[in-house]
């Protein structure tokens, strides 16, 4: 940048403008928005559950509502190499209710 003052540096946006490319001015396509209920799961609990399923020799105790556990347990066939008793087929929950959260329990 010989002959340019520091304040005259081009902006990054200007450097990325490739006017010679025909696709430069076209609008980029966005990812498709998911439809609620169209896929199984999708909550943070299910993501955590799937990551724990390979640990079949441990009892996974869910501290939360029973509905979270019972509606999504055993919905994914996550394989494990553990040869002992596979505890992922059993769901353990503290069965916290709304009253427990509001009034303590």
Secondary structure, DSSP 8 states (H G I E B T S, - for coil): -TT--GGG---HHHHH--TTSTTTTS---------TTSSS--SHHHHHHHHHTT-TTS--EE-S-HHHHHHHTT-S-------S--GGGS-EE----HHHHHH--
